[in-house]
Amino acid sequence: MINLRACKNCNTITDLAKCPKCGGEVSREWQGYLVVIDPEKSEIARKMGIHAAGRYALRVK
Ligand SMILES: [Zn+2]
């Protein structure tokens, strides 16, 4: 299994040591996998303040 991490700042899921979107710190302690295809139409994306399509963690420790 790939060791995915999530950004502590914007919740983006990545396999890099740093967030590719905001350059923030990433954590291996995260829960929930959210795929946003159309942030305008996704209620969860709106609630989380996500404005770009991508893969996100619901919760990052
Ligand atoms: Zn980020």
N, CA, C, O and the ligand as a Tripos MOL2 file, in Angstrom:
@<TRIPOS>MOLECULE
protein
  245   243    62     0     0
PROTEIN
NO_CHARGES

@<TRIPOS>ATOM
      1 N           0.8300   -1.2030    0.0000 N.3       1 MET1
      2 CA          0.0000    0.0000    0.0000 C.3       1 MET1
      3 C           0.8640    1.2530    0.0000 C.2       1 MET1
      4 O           1.8950    1.3200    0.6690 O.2       1 MET1
      5 N           0.4230    2.2290   -0.7580 N.am      2 ILE2
      6 CA          1.1590    3.4950   -0.8480 C.3       2 ILE2
      7 C           0.9740    4.2870    0.4420 C.2       2 ILE2
      8 O          -0.1210    4.3350    1.0010 O.2       2 ILE2
      9 N           2.0320    4.8920    0.8960 N.am      3 ASN3
     10 CA          1.9860    5.6760    2.1200 C.3       3 ASN3
     11 C           1.5410    7.1020    1.8300 C.2       3 ASN3
     12 O           2.3590    7.9900    1.5870 O.2       3 ASN3
     13 N           0.2520    7.2990    1.8610 N.am      4 LEU4
     14 CA         -0.2580    8.6280    1.5510 C.3       4 LEU4
     15 C          -0.2440    9.5210    2.7760 C.2       4 LEU4
     16 O          -0.3950    9.0550    3.9060 O.2       4 LEU4
     17 N          -0.0640   10.7970    2.5390 N.am      5 ARG5
     18 CA         -0.0780   11.8000    3.6090 C.3       5 ARG5
     19 C          -1.0940   12.8790    3.2600 C.2       5 ARG5
     20 O          -1.5130   13.0150    2.1100 O.2       5 ARG5
     21 N          -1.4730   13.6300    4.2640 N.am      6 ALA6
     22 CA         -2.4230   14.7110    4.0260 C.3       6 ALA6
     23 C          -1.8570   16.0140    4.5710 C.2       6 ALA6
     24 O          -1.1980   16.0380    5.6110 O.2       6 ALA6
     25 N          -2.1230   17.0860    3.8560 N.am      7 CYS7
     26 CA         -1.6260   18.4000    4.2570 C.3       7 CYS7
     27 C          -2.3810   18.9060    5.4820 C.2       7 CYS7
     28 O          -3.6100   18.8460    5.5280 O.2       7 CYS7
     29 N          -1.6480   19.3990    6.4640 N.am      8 LYS8
     30 CA         -2.2620   19.9150    7.6920 C.3       8 LYS8
     31 C          -2.9400   21.2460    7.4380 C.2       8 LYS8
     32 O          -3.7930   21.6740    8.2150 O.2       8 LYS8
     33 N          -2.5730   21.8840    6.3800 N.am      9 ASN9
     34 CA         -3.0830   23.2090    6.0660 C.3       9 ASN9
     35 C          -4.3440   23.1650    5.1900 C.2       9 ASN9
     36 O          -5.3540   23.7840    5.5250 O.2       9 ASN9
     37 N          -4.2820   22.4280    4.0630 N.am     10 CYS10
     38 CA         -5.4130   22.4520    3.1280 C.3      10 CYS10
     39 C          -6.0310   21.0790    2.9110 C.2      10 CYS10
     40 O          -6.9320   20.9390    2.0840 O.2      10 CYS10
     41 N          -5.5620   20.0450    3.6440 N.am     11 ASN11
     42 CA         -6.1270   18.6950    3.6080 C.3      11 ASN11
     43 C          -5.8720   17.9150    2.3100 C.2      11 ASN11
     44 O          -6.3910   16.8110    2.1490 O.2      11 ASN11
     45 N          -5.1090   18.4540    1.4160 N.am     12 THR12
     46 CA         -4.7920   17.7520    0.1740 C.3      12 THR12
     47 C          -4.0220   16.4690    0.4610 C.2      12 THR12
     48 O          -3.0930   16.4590    1.2690 O.2      12 THR12
     49 N          -4.4190   15.3770   -0.2150 N.am     13 ILE13
     50 CA         -3.7170   14.1130   -0.0480 C.3      13 ILE13
     51 C          -2.6010   14.0230   -1.0750 C.2      13 ILE13
     52 O          -2.7900   14.3240   -2.2540 O.2      13 ILE13
     53 N          -1.4500   13.6080   -0.6080 N.am     14 THR14
     54 CA         -0.2660   13.5390   -1.4650 C.3      14 THR14
     55 C           0.6350   12.3960   -1.0250 C.2      14 THR14
     56 O           0.5040   11.8940    0.0920 O.2      14 THR14
     57 N           1.5490   11.9820   -1.8990 N.am     15 ASP15
     58 CA          2.5540   11.0120   -1.4620 C.3      15 ASP15
     59 C           3.9140   11.7050   -1.3500 C.2      15 ASP15
     60 O           4.9440   11.0490   -1.1950 O.2      15 ASP15
     61 N           3.9040   13.0130   -1.4290 N.am     16 LEU16
     62 CA          5.1410   13.7810   -1.3100 C.3      16 LEU16
     63 C           5.3950   14.1890    0.1390 C.2      16 LEU16
     64 O           4.5060   14.0870    0.9850 O.2      16 LEU16
     65 N           6.6080   14.6470    0.4160 N.am     17 ALA17
     66 CA          6.9720   15.0490    1.7750 C.3      17 ALA17
     67 C           6.4500   16.4310    2.1220 C.2      17 ALA17
     68 O           6.4910   16.8420    3.2810 O.2      17 ALA17
     69 N           5.9640   17.1420    1.1290 N.am     18 LYS18
     70 CA          5.4160   18.4820    1.3070 C.3      18 LYS18
     71 C           4.1690   18.6100    0.4460 C.2      18 LYS18
     72 O           4.0370   17.9300   -0.5720 O.2      18 LYS18
     73 N           3.2550   19.4830    0.8570 N.am     19 CYS19
     74 CA          2.0340   19.6620    0.0750 C.3      19 CYS19
     75 C           2.3520   20.3010   -1.2810 C.2      19 CYS19
     76 O           2.9930   21.3510   -1.3360 O.2      19 CYS19
     77 N           1.8990   19.6600   -2.3940 N.am     20 PRO20
     78 CA          2.1780   20.2230   -3.7230 C.3      20 PRO20
     79 C           1.3650   21.4830   -4.0080 C.2      20 PRO20
     80 O           1.7010   22.2470   -4.9130 O.2      20 PRO20
     81 N           0.3030   21.7030   -3.2430 N.am     21 LYS21
     82 CA         -0.5600   22.8570   -3.5130 C.3      21 LYS21
     83 C          -0.1550   24.1000   -2.7390 C.2      21 LYS21
     84 O          -0.0430   25.1870   -3.3050 O.2      21 LYS21
     85 N           0.0700   23.9290   -1.4120 N.am     22 CYS22
     86 CA          0.3600   25.1200   -0.6090 C.3      22 CYS22
     87 C           1.7380   25.0670    0.0380 C.2      22 CYS22
     88 O           2.1540   26.0230    0.6910 O.2      22 CYS22
     89 N           2.4540   23.9470   -0.1400 N.am     23 GLY23
     90 CA          3.7870   23.8290    0.4390 C.3      23 GLY23
     91 C           3.7700   23.5820    1.9300 C.2      23 GLY23
     92 O           4.8000   23.6750    2.5970 O.2      23 GLY23
     93 N           2.5630   23.2580    2.4670 N.am     24 GLY24
     94 CA          2.4140   23.0470    3.9020 C.3      24 GLY24
     95 C           2.9420   21.7100    4.3840 C.2      24 GLY24
     96 O           3.3050   20.8400    3.5920 O.2      24 GLY24
     97 N           2.9750   21.5690    5.6810 N.am     25 GLU25
     98 CA          3.4360   20.3590    6.3390 C.3      25 GLU25
     99 C           2.4200   19.2280    6.1280 C.2      25 GLU25
    100 O           1.2140   19.4680    6.1930 O.2      25 GLU25
    101 N           2.8900   18.0050    5.8790 N.am     26 VAL26
    102 CA          1.9880   16.8740    5.6880 C.3      26 VAL26
    103 C           2.0730   15.9180    6.8720 C.2      26 VAL26
    104 O           3.0740   15.8710    7.5870 O.2      26 VAL26
    105 N           0.9940   15.1560    7.0590 N.am     27 SER27
    106 CA          0.9160   14.2390    8.1890 C.3      27 SER27
    107 C           0.4290   12.8760    7.7170 C.2      27 SER27
    108 O          -0.3690   12.7830    6.7840 O.2      27 SER27
    109 N           0.9140   11.8150    8.3700 N.am     28 ARG28
    110 CA          0.4150   10.4730    8.0360 C.3      28 ARG28
    111 C          -0.8060   10.1220    8.8580 C.2      28 ARG28
    112 O          -1.4610    9.1080    8.6180 O.2      28 ARG28
    113 N          -1.1070   10.9740    9.8340 N.am     29 GLU29
    114 CA         -2.2570   10.7480   10.7030 C.3      29 GLU29
    115 C          -3.4700   11.4790   10.1530 C.2      29 GLU29
    116 O          -3.7510   12.6170   10.5290 O.2      29 GLU29
    117 N          -4.1880   10.8040    9.2510 N.am     30 TRP30
    118 CA         -5.3800   11.4440    8.7020 C.3      30 TRP30
    119 C          -6.4760   10.4050    8.5110 C.2      30 TRP30
    120 O          -6.2140    9.2020    8.4760 O.2      30 TRP30
    121 N          -7.6840   10.8810    8.3910 N.am     31 GLN31
    122 CA         -8.8400   10.0000    8.2700 C.3      31 GLN31
    123 C          -9.7760   10.4970    7.1820 C.2      31 GLN31
    124 O          -9.8940   11.7000    6.9500 O.2      31 GLN31
    125 N         -10.4270    9.5740    6.5300 N.am     32 GLY32
    126 CA        -11.4610    9.9220    5.5580 C.3      32 GLY32
    127 C         -10.8790   10.3460    4.2240 C.2      32 GLY32
    128 O          -9.9890   11.1940    4.1650 O.2      32 GLY32
    129 N         -11.3790    9.7580    3.1680 N.am     33 TYR33
    130 CA        -10.8690   10.0420    1.8350 C.3      33 TYR33
    131 C         -11.9750   10.7250    1.0400 C.2      33 TYR33
    132 O         -13.0570   10.1670    0.8590 O.2      33 TYR33
    133 N         -11.6970   11.9140    0.5760 N.am     34 LEU34
    134 CA        -12.7050   12.6690   -0.1590 C.3      34 LEU34
    135 C         -12.1620   13.0340   -1.5350 C.2      34 LEU34
    136 O         -11.1080   13.6580   -1.6560 O.2      34 LEU34
    137 N         -12.9000   12.6350   -2.5680 N.am     35 VAL35
    138 CA        -12.5130   13.0120   -3.9230 C.3      35 VAL35
    139 C         -13.4650   14.1040   -4.3880 C.2      35 VAL35
    140 O         -14.6770   13.8980   -4.4570 O.2      35 VAL35
    141 N         -12.9150   15.2490   -4.7010 N.am     36 VAL36
    142 CA        -13.7230   16.3650   -5.1810 C.3      36 VAL36
    143 C         -13.5100   16.5030   -6.6850 C.2      36 VAL36
    144 O         -12.4030   16.7620   -7.1570 O.2      36 VAL36
    145 N         -14.5930   16.3250   -7.4150 N.am     37 ILE37
    146 CA        -14.5070   16.4550   -8.8740 C.3      37 ILE37
    147 C         -15.0080   17.8440   -9.2790 C.2      37 ILE37
    148 O         -14.3920   18.5310  -10.0940 O.2      37 ILE37
    149 N         -16.1310   18.2360   -8.6930 N.am     38 ASP38
    150 CA        -16.7030   19.5520   -8.9720 C.3      38 ASP38
    151 C         -17.0070   20.2660   -7.6570 C.2      38 ASP38
    152 O         -18.0820   20.0830   -7.0860 O.2      38 ASP38
    153 N         -16.0680   21.0770   -7.1760 N.am     39 PRO39
    154 CA        -16.2110   21.7090   -5.8530 C.3      39 PRO39
    155 C         -17.4490   22.6030   -5.7610 C.2      39 PRO39
    156 O         -17.9770   22.8090   -4.6690 O.2      39 PRO39
    157 N         -17.9130   23.1300   -6.8840 N.am     40 GLU40
    158 CA        -19.1000   23.9960   -6.8860 C.3      40 GLU40
    159 C         -20.3460   23.2070   -6.5130 C.2      40 GLU40
    160 O         -21.2700   23.7380   -5.8960 O.2      40 GLU40
    161 N         -20.3620   21.9310   -6.8950 N.am     41 LYS41
    162 CA        -21.5540   21.1210   -6.6910 C.3      41 LYS41
    163 C         -21.4680   20.2280   -5.4660 C.2      41 LYS41
    164 O         -22.4510   19.5830   -5.1020 O.2      41 LYS41
    165 N         -20.3140   20.1780   -4.8280 N.am     42 SER42
    166 CA        -20.1370   19.3130   -3.6670 C.3      42 SER42
    167 C         -20.3890   20.0760   -2.3670 C.2      42 SER42
    168 O         -19.7300   21.0720   -2.0680 O.2      42 SER42
    169 N         -21.3630   19.5760   -1.6070 N.am     43 GLU43
    170 CA        -21.7000   20.2350   -0.3540 C.3      43 GLU43
    171 C         -20.5670   20.0910    0.6600 C.2      43 GLU43
    172 O         -20.2630   21.0330    1.3920 O.2      43 GLU43
    173 N         -19.9490   18.9210    0.7020 N.am     44 ILE44
    174 CA        -18.8380   18.6920    1.6410 C.3      44 ILE44
    175 C         -17.6760   19.6140    1.3010 C.2      44 ILE44
    176 O         -17.0480   20.1920    2.1870 O.2      44 ILE44
    177 N         -17.3990   19.7440    0.0180 N.am     45 ALA45
    178 CA        -16.3010   20.6140   -0.4100 C.3      45 ALA45
    179 C         -16.5530   22.0470    0.0310 C.2      45 ALA45
    180 O         -15.6420   22.7370    0.4880 O.2      45 ALA45
    181 N         -17.7910   22.4860   -0.1100 N.am     46 ARG46
    182 CA        -18.1290   23.8520    0.2840 C.3      46 ARG46
    183 C         -17.9470   24.0400    1.7860 C.2      46 ARG46
    184 O         -17.4080   25.0490    2.2430 O.2      46 ARG46
    185 N         -18.4160   23.0330    2.5540 N.am     47 LYS47
    186 CA        -18.3000   23.1090    4.0150 C.3      47 LYS47
    187 C         -16.8400   23.1540    4.4570 C.2      47 LYS47
    188 O         -16.4970   23.8070    5.4420 O.2      47 LYS47
    189 N         -15.9870   22.4520    3.7130 N.am     48 MET48
    190 CA        -14.5800   22.3910    4.0900 C.3      48 MET48
    191 C         -13.7720   23.5370    3.4860 C.2      48 MET48
    192 O         -12.5800   23.6760    3.7640 O.2      48 MET48
    193 N         -14.4070   24.3410    2.6780 N.am     49 GLY49
    194 CA        -13.7120   25.4620    2.0670 C.3      49 GLY49
    195 C         -12.7950   25.0480    0.9310 C.2      49 GLY49
    196 O         -11.7770   25.6900    0.6740 O.2      49 GLY49
    197 N         -13.1710   23.9480    0.2410 N.am     50 ILE50
    198 CA        -12.3630   23.4690   -0.8810 C.3      50 ILE50
    199 C         -12.8550   24.1070   -2.1730 C.2      50 ILE50
    200 O         -14.0450   24.0630   -2.4830 O.2      50 ILE50
    201 N         -11.9330   24.6960   -2.9200 N.am     51 HIS51
    202 CA        -12.3250   25.3860   -4.1360 C.3      51 HIS51
    203 C         -11.6950   24.7790   -5.3760 C.2      51 HIS51
    204 O         -11.8960   25.2830   -6.4810 O.2      51 HIS51
    205 N         -10.9360   23.7030   -5.2080 N.am     52 ALA52
    206 CA        -10.2800   23.0810   -6.3560 C.3      52 ALA52
    207 C         -10.5280   21.5770   -6.3330 C.2      52 ALA52
    208 O         -10.6120   20.9710   -5.2650 O.2      52 ALA52
    209 N         -10.6440   20.9830   -7.5090 N.am     53 ALA53
    210 CA        -10.8230   19.5420   -7.5960 C.3      53 ALA53
    211 C          -9.5620   18.8380   -7.1100 C.2      53 ALA53
    212 O          -8.4510   19.3430   -7.2720 O.2      53 ALA53
    213 N          -9.7520   17.6620   -6.5110 N.am     54 GLY54
    214 CA         -8.5870   16.9200   -6.0440 C.3      54 GLY54
    215 C          -8.9690   15.9090   -4.9880 C.2      54 GLY54
    216 O         -10.1510   15.6630   -4.7470 O.2      54 GLY54
    217 N          -7.9610   15.3220   -4.3570 N.am     55 ARG55
    218 CA         -8.1820   14.3370   -3.2920 C.3      55 ARG55
    219 C          -7.8710   14.9890   -1.9610 C.2      55 ARG55
    220 O          -6.8380   15.6390   -1.7980 O.2      55 ARG55
    221 N          -8.7660   14.8110   -1.0220 N.am     56 TYR56
    222 CA         -8.6020   15.4520    0.2760 C.3      56 TYR56
    223 C          -8.8770   14.4840    1.4200 C.2      56 TYR56
    224 O          -9.6110   13.5090    1.2600 O.2      56 TYR56
    225 N          -8.2870   14.7590    2.5580 N.am     57 ALA57
    226 CA         -8.5930   14.0120    3.7810 C.3      57 ALA57
    227 C          -9.6730   14.7790    4.5320 C.2      57 ALA57
    228 O          -9.6740   16.0100    4.5450 O.2      57 ALA57
    229 N         -10.5940   14.0480    5.1590 N.am     58 LEU58
    230 CA        -11.6400   14.7200    5.9160 C.3      58 LEU58
    231 C         -11.0880   15.2870    7.2100 C.2      58 LEU58
    232 O         -11.4780   16.3720    7.6430 O.2      58 LEU58
    233 N         -10.1690   14.5390    7.8280 N.am     59 ARG59
    234 CA         -9.5850   14.9930    9.0800 C.3      59 ARG59
    235 C          -8.0830   14.7360    9.0960 C.2      59 ARG59
    236 O          -7.6400   13.6380    8.7560 O.2      59 ARG59
    237 N          -7.3060   15.7210    9.4800 N.am     60 VAL60
    238 CA         -5.8490   15.5830    9.5780 C.3      60 VAL60
    239 C          -5.4350   15.9080   10.9940 C.2      60 VAL60
    240 O          -5.8170   16.9430   11.5410 O.2      60 VAL60
    241 N          -4.6430   15.0100   11.5940 N.am     61 LYS61
    242 CA         -4.1750   15.2410   12.9640 C.3      61 LYS61
    243 C          -2.8920   16.0520   12.9520 C.2      61 LYS61
    244 O          -2.3400   16.3500   14.0120 O.2      61 LYS61
    245 ZN         -1.6510   22.1030    1.4720 Zn       62 ZN62
@<TRIPOS>BOND
     1     1     2 1
     2     2     3 1
     3     3     4 2
     4     3     5 am
     5     5     6 1
     6     6     7 1
     7     7     8 2
     8     7     9 am
     9     9    10 1
    10    10    11 1
    11    11    12 2
    12    11    13 am
    13    13    14 1
    14    14    15 1
    15    15    16 2
    16    15    17 am
    17    17    18 1
    18    18    19 1
    19    19    20 2
    20    19    21 am
    21    21    22 1
    22    22    23 1
    23    23    24 2
    24    23    25 am
    25    25    26 1
    26    26    27 1
    27    27    28 2
    28    27    29 am
    29    29    30 1
    30    30    31 1
    31    31    32 2
    32    31    33 am
    33    33    34 1
    34    34    35 1
    35    35    36 2
    36    35    37 am
    37    37    38 1
    38    38    39 1
    39    39    40 2
    40    39    41 am
    41    41    42 1
    42    42    43 1
    43    43    44 2
    44    43    45 am
    45    45    46 1
    46    46    47 1
    47    47    48 2
    48    47    49 am
    49    49    50 1
    50    50    51 1
    51    51    52 2
    52    51    53 am
    53    53    54 1
    54    54    55 1
    55    55    56 2
    56    55    57 am
    57    57    58 1
    58    58    59 1
    59    59    60 2
    60    59    61 am
    61    61    62 1
    62    62    63 1
    63    63    64 2
    64    63    65 am
    65    65    66 1
    66    66    67 1
    67    67    68 2
    68    67    69 am
    69    69    70 1
    70    70    71 1
    71    71    72 2
    72    71    73 am
    73    73    74 1
    74    74    75 1
    75    75    76 2
    76    75    77 am
    77    77    78 1
    78    78    79 1
    79    79    80 2
    80    79    81 am
    81    81    82 1
    82    82    83 1
    83    83    84 2
    84    83    85 am
    85    85    86 1
    86    86    87 1
    87    87    88 2
    88    87    89 am
    89    89    90 1
    90    90    91 1
    91    91    92 2
    92    91    93 am
    93    93    94 1
    94    94    95 1
    95    95    96 2
    96    95    97 am
    97    97    98 1
    98    98    99 1
    99    99   100 2
   100    99   101 am
   101   101   102 1
   102   102   103 1
   103   103   104 2
   104   103   105 am
   105   105   106 1
   106   106   107 1
   107   107   108 2
   108   107   109 am
   109   109   110 1
   110   110   111 1
   111   111   112 2
   112   111   113 am
   113   113   114 1
   114   114   115 1
   115   115   116 2
   116   115   117 am
   117   117   118 1
   118   118   119 1
   119   119   120 2
   120   119   121 am
   121   121   122 1
   122   122   123 1
   123   123   124 2
   124   123   125 am
   125   125   126 1
   126   126   127 1
   127   127   128 2
   128   127   129 am
   129   129   130 1
   130   130   131 1
   131   131   132 2
   132   131   133 am
   133   133   134 1
   134   134   135 1
   135   135   136 2
   136   135   137 am
   137   137   138 1
   138   138   139 1
   139   139   140 2
   140   139   141 am
   141   141   142 1
   142   142   143 1
   143   143   144 2
   144   143   145 am
   145   145   146 1
   146   146   147 1
   147   147   148 2
   148   147   149 am
   149   149   150 1
   150   150   151 1
   151   151   152 2
   152   151   153 am
   153   153   154 1
   154   154   155 1
   155   155   156 2
   156   155   157 am
   157   157   158 1
   158   158   159 1
   159   159   160 2
   160   159   161 am
   161   161   162 1
   162   162   163 1
   163   163   164 2
   164   163   165 am
   165   165   166 1
   166   166   167 1
   167   167   168 2
   168   167   169 am
   169   169   170 1
   170   170   171 1
   171   171   172 2
   172   171   173 am
   173   173   174 1
   174   174   175 1
   175   175   176 2
   176   175   177 am
   177   177   178 1
   178   178   179 1
   179   179   180 2
   180   179   181 am
   181   181   182 1
   182   182   183 1
   183   183   184 2
   184   183   185 am
   185   185   186 1
   186   186   187 1
   187   187   188 2
   188   187   189 am
   189   189   190 1
   190   190   191 1
   191   191   192 2
   192   191   193 am
   193   193   194 1
   194   194   195 1
   195   195   196 2
   196   195   197 am
   197   197   198 1
   198   198   199 1
   199   199   200 2
   200   199   201 am
   201   201   202 1
   202   202   203 1
   203   203   204 2
   204   203   205 am
   205   205   206 1
   206   206   207 1
   207   207   208 2
   208   207   209 am
   209   209   210 1
   210   210   211 1
   211   211   212 2
   212   211   213 am
   213   213   214 1
   214   214   215 1
   215   215   216 2
   216   215   217 am
   217   217   218 1
   218   218   219 1
   219   219   220 2
   220   219   221 am
   221   221   222 1
   222   222   223 1
   223   223   224 2
   224   223   225 am
   225   225   226 1
   226   226   227 1
   227   227   228 2
   228   227   229 am
   229   229   230 1
   230   230   231 1
   231   231   232 2
   232   231   233 am
   233   233   234 1
   234   234   235 1
   235   235   236 2
   236   235   237 am
   237   237   238 1
   238   238   239 1
   239   239   240 2
   240   239   241 am
   241   241   242 1
   242   242   243 1
   243   243   244 2
@<TRIPOS>SUBSTRUCTURE
     1 MET1         2 RESIDUE 1 A MET
     2 ILE2         6 RESIDUE 1 A ILE
     3 ASN3        10 RESIDUE 1 A ASN
     4 LEU4        14 RESIDUE 1 A LEU
     5 ARG5        18 RESIDUE 1 A ARG
     6 ALA6        22 RESIDUE 1 A ALA
     7 CYS7        26 RESIDUE 1 A CYS
     8 LYS8        30 RESIDUE 1 A LYS
     9 ASN9        34 RESIDUE 1 A ASN
    10 CYS10       38 RESIDUE 1 A CYS
    11 ASN11       42 RESIDUE 1 A ASN
    12 THR12       46 RESIDUE 1 A THR
    13 ILE13       50 RESIDUE 1 A ILE
    14 THR14       54 RESIDUE 1 A THR
    15 ASP15       58 RESIDUE 1 A ASP
    16 LEU16       62 RESIDUE 1 A LEU
    17 ALA17       66 RESIDUE 1 A ALA
    18 LYS18       70 RESIDUE 1 A LYS
    19 CYS19       74 RESIDUE 1 A CYS
    20 PRO20       78 RESIDUE 1 A PRO
    21 LYS21       82 RESIDUE 1 A LYS
    22 CYS22       86 RESIDUE 1 A CYS
    23 GLY23       90 RESIDUE 1 A GLY
    24 GLY24       94 RESIDUE 1 A GLY
    25 GLU25       98 RESIDUE 1 A GLU
    26 VAL26      102 RESIDUE 1 A VAL
    27 SER27      106 RESIDUE 1 A SER
    28 ARG28      110 RESIDUE 1 A ARG
    29 GLU29      114 RESIDUE 1 A GLU
    30 TRP30      118 RESIDUE 1 A TRP
    31 GLN31      122 RESIDUE 1 A GLN
    32 GLY32      126 RESIDUE 1 A GLY
    33 TYR33      130 RESIDUE 1 A TYR
    34 LEU34      134 RESIDUE 1 A LEU
    35 VAL35      138 RESIDUE 1 A VAL
    36 VAL36      142 RESIDUE 1 A VAL
    37 ILE37      146 RESIDUE 1 A ILE
    38 ASP38      150 RESIDUE 1 A ASP
    39 PRO39      154 RESIDUE 1 A PRO
    40 GLU40      158 RESIDUE 1 A GLU
    41 LYS41      162 RESIDUE 1 A LYS
    42 SER42      166 RESIDUE 1 A SER
    43 GLU43      170 RESIDUE 1 A GLU
    44 ILE44      174 RESIDUE 1 A ILE
    45 ALA45      178 RESIDUE 1 A ALA
    46 ARG46      182 RESIDUE 1 A ARG
    47 LYS47      186 RESIDUE 1 A LYS
    48 MET48      190 RESIDUE 1 A MET
    49 GLY49      194 RESIDUE 1 A GLY
    50 ILE50      198 RESIDUE 1 A ILE
    51 HIS51      202 RESIDUE 1 A HIS
    52 ALA52      206 RESIDUE 1 A ALA
    53 ALA53      210 RESIDUE 1 A ALA
    54 GLY54      214 RESIDUE 1 A GLY
    55 ARG55      218 RESIDUE 1 A ARG
    56 TYR56      222 RESIDUE 1 A TYR
    57 ALA57      226 RESIDUE 1 A ALA
    58 LEU58      230 RESIDUE 1 A LEU
    59 ARG59      234 RESIDUE 1 A ARG
    60 VAL60      238 RESIDUE 1 A VAL
    61 LYS61      242 RESIDUE 1 A LYS
    62 ZN62       245 GROUP 0 **** ****
